[in-house]
Amino acid sequence: MTDAETYDQWYETPRGRWIGQRELALLLGELQPGSGESLLDVGCGTGFFTRALASAIGGPVTGVDINPEWVAYARRQGAGKASYVIADARALPYEAASFDLVVSIAALCFIEEERAAVREMVRVAGRRVAIGLLNRRSLLWLWKGRRGGRGAYGGARWHTTREAADLFTGLPVRLLRVQTAIHLPGGGRLARILERLWPQWVHTGAFILVVADTVAATDAPPNNSMQRTALCAAADAER
């Protein structure tokens, strides 16, 4: 397993910096955080995205992870920017709707019972939930994901866009949408140019982002037709 410092330093490489910035921009564009909104980062690991989100949104940000060593590392890196808690994503120690926004970036790929984790994320979210996953229909999977995965991808679970969207089936959410990014994972000049030109409906990016708005108990029932539309769109993109 990659140690925390090595993992975090990868984001300082030219390729890692581009990928991290691209994923963060996509995430923030979908979250549309309001002034002072709170955010929970589930499976925060080293806190790379937790720190970046804290800097971007300005409201209180908390990262949770089950690995005490990685949480300790995150605390050392993000003095004053965010708080960190050791917790299991499948049993979050928070009341319902404790946070406005709840995210998880490339963490559920390593969590058993991922549906339980998504259910918990929806439960503690007051407005919006976003999960980032690895795309099995991508060039990165061919490069790093086959035969159990290589390097930091060892043991990771890869999804299709339909499988990713299906994680929200039956949960109290609406306006489900799916995007992908990092279509050419090498990160060179051509990759960066084509990333800007790639049609959004072609879901071949290595990074899948699924975003949904939560439905409070006093709101209307979940819009299952919207969920079915998102699932159909994801399925069409895979054909």
C-alpha positions in Angstrom: 0.0 0.0 0.0 1.2 3.5 -0.8 2.2 5.5 2.3 0.5 8.8 3.0 3.4 11.1 2.2 4.1 9.4 -1.1 0.4 9.5 -2.0 0.1 13.2 -1.2 3.4 14.2 -3.0 2.1 12.7 -6.2 -0.3 15.7 -6.4 2.8 17.9 -6.6 4.0 16.2 -9.9 2.9 17.9 -13.1 0.5 15.0 -14.0 -0.8 14.7 -10.4 -1.3 18.5 -10.2 -3.3 18.6 -13.4 -5.5 15.7 -12.5 -6.1 17.0 -9.0 -7.0 20.5 -10.3 -9.3 19.1 -13.0 -11.2 16.8 -10.5 -11.5 19.7 -8.0 -12.8 22.1 -10.6 -15.4 19.5 -11.8 -16.5 18.9 -8.2 -16.8 22.5 -7.3 -18.7 23.3 -10.4 -21.3 20.7 -9.5 -21.4 21.4 -5.8 -22.0 25.1 -6.2 -21.2 25.8 -2.6 -23.0 28.7 -0.9 -21.4 31.1 1.5 -20.6 29.5 4.8 -21.9 26.1 3.9 -20.4 23.1 5.7 -18.9 20.1 4.0 -17.9 16.5 5.0 -15.2 14.7 3.0 -15.8 10.9 3.5 -12.7 8.7 3.1 -10.5 11.8 3.1 -7.2 9.9 3.2 -4.3 12.4 3.4 -6.7 15.3 3.2 -5.5 16.6 -0.2 -9.1 17.3 -1.4 -10.3 18.2 2.1 -7.7 21.1 2.3 -8.4 22.2 -1.3 -12.2 22.3 -0.6 -11.7 24.2 2.7 -9.7 26.8 0.8 -12.3 27.1 -1.9 -15.6 27.2 0.0 -14.7 29.1 3.2 -17.2 27.3 5.4 -16.4 24.6 8.0 -14.9 21.4 6.4 -14.5 18.1 8.1 -12.6 15.0 6.8 -13.2 11.5 8.0 -11.2 8.3 7.4 -10.9 4.9 9.0 -7.1 4.9 8.8 -5.6 6.6 11.9 -2.2 7.1 10.3 -3.6 8.9 7.3 -5.8 11.0 9.5 -2.8 11.9 11.6 -0.9 12.9 8.4 -3.9 15.0 7.2 -4.0 16.9 10.6 -0.3 17.7 10.3 -0.8 19.1 6.8 -3.9 21.2 7.2 -3.4 23.3 10.2 -6.5 25.5 10.7 -8.0 24.6 7.3 -10.2 21.6 8.3 -10.9 19.2 11.1 -10.4 15.5 10.9 -12.1 12.5 12.6 -11.4 8.8 12.5 -14.6 7.2 11.4 -16.1 4.4 9.3 -17.9 5.7 6.1 -20.5 3.0 6.7 -21.5 4.3 10.1 -20.8 8.0 10.2 -21.0 9.5 13.7 -23.3 12.4 12.8 -26.9 13.3 13.0 -29.1 13.5 9.9 -28.5 16.5 7.7 -25.4 17.6 9.8 -23.6 19.0 6.7 -24.8 21.0 3.7 -22.5 19.1 1.3 -21.0 15.6 1.5 -18.4 14.3 -0.9 -16.2 11.3 -1.3 -13.4 11.3 -3.9 -12.0 7.9 -5.1 -12.5 6.4 -1.6 -15.5 4.2 -2.1 -13.4 2.2 -4.6 -11.6 0.8 -1.6 -14.6 0.4 0.8 -16.5 -2.8 1.2 -20.3 -2.4 1.3 -20.1 0.8 -0.7 -23.8 1.1 -0.9 -23.9 1.4 2.9 -21.4 4.2 2.7 -23.5 6.1 0.0 -26.6 5.6 2.2 -24.8 7.2 5.1 -23.5 10.1 3.0 -27.1 10.8 1.9 -28.4 10.6 5.4 -25.9 13.2 6.8 -26.2 15.6 3.8 -28.6 18.5 4.0 -28.4 19.7 0.4 -26.0 17.8 -2.0 -23.9 14.7 -2.3 -21.1 13.9 -4.7 -19.1 10.8 -5.1 -16.0 10.3 -7.3 -15.2 6.9 -8.6 -12.8 5.1 -11.1 -14.2 4.4 -14.6 -13.8 0.9 -15.9 -14.6 2.2 -19.4 -11.4 4.4 -19.5 -7.9 4.4 -20.8 -6.7 4.6 -17.2 -8.3 1.3 -16.5 -6.4 -0.3 -19.4 -3.2 1.3 -18.1 -3.4 0.9 -14.4 -6.6 -1.0 -13.5 -6.3 -4.5 -15.0 -5.3 -7.6 -13.2 -6.1 -6.2 -9.8 -4.5 -2.8 -10.4 -1.0 -1.4 -10.1 0.5 1.1 -7.6 -2.0 3.2 -5.8 -4.8 1.5 -7.8 -4.0 -1.9 -6.4 -7.2 -3.5 -5.1 -9.4 -0.7 -6.3 -13.0 -1.3 -7.5 -13.7 0.2 -10.9 -17.2 1.1 -12.0 -19.1 1.9 -15.2 -21.1 5.2 -15.2 -24.3 3.2 -14.9 -23.0 1.2 -11.9 -22.0 4.5 -10.2 -25.4 6.1 -10.7 -27.1 3.0 -9.5 -25.5 3.4 -6.1 -28.2 6.0 -5.4 -31.1 3.9 -6.4 -33.8 3.9 -3.8 -32.3 6.7 -1.7 -34.0 10.0 -1.0 -32.3 12.0 -3.7 -33.2 13.9 -6.9 -31.6 15.6 -9.9 -29.0 12.8 -10.3 -26.3 13.7 -12.8 -23.1 12.0 -14.1 -20.0 13.4 -15.6 -16.5 12.0 -16.3 -13.1 13.7 -16.6 -9.4 12.8 -17.3 -10.0 11.2 -20.7 -6.3 10.9 -21.6 -4.6 10.1 -18.3 -1.1 10.8 -19.4 -1.6 14.5 -18.5 0.5 15.9 -21.3 -0.2 19.0 -23.5 -2.5 17.0 -25.9 -4.4 15.5 -23.0 -5.1 19.0 -21.6 -6.2 20.4 -24.9 -8.5 17.5 -25.7 -10.0 17.5 -22.1 -11.4 20.9 -22.9 -12.9 19.8 -26.2 -14.2 16.4 -25.1 -18.0 16.0 -25.4 -19.6 15.8 -22.0 -21.9 13.0 -23.1 -19.0 10.7 -23.9 -18.3 9.1 -20.6 -14.8 7.8 -21.1 -12.9 9.8 -18.5 -11.0 7.9 -15.8 -12.8 9.9 -13.1 -16.6 9.5 -12.7 -18.5 12.1 -10.7 -22.0 11.4 -9.6 -23.9 14.3 -7.9 -27.4 14.3 -6.4 -29.5 16.7 -4.4 -31.0 15.3 -1.1 -34.7 15.2 -0.4 -35.5 16.3 3.2 -38.3 14.5 5.0 -40.6 17.5 4.5 -40.0 17.7 0.8 -41.6 15.8 -2.0 -40.8 12.1 -2.5 -37.6 11.2 -4.4 -38.0 11.8 -8.1 -37.4 8.3 -9.3 -38.1 9.3 -12.9 -35.1 11.6 -12.7 -33.0 8.8 -11.4 -34.1 6.5 -14.2 -33.2 9.3 -16.7 -29.7 9.5 -15.3 -29.3 5.7 -15.4 -30.5 5.6 -19.0 -28.1 8.4 -20.0 -25.2 6.5 -18.3 -26.2 3.3 -20.1 -26.4 5.0 -23.5 -23.0 6.5 -23.0 -21.5 3.0 -22.4 -22.9 1.6 -25.7 
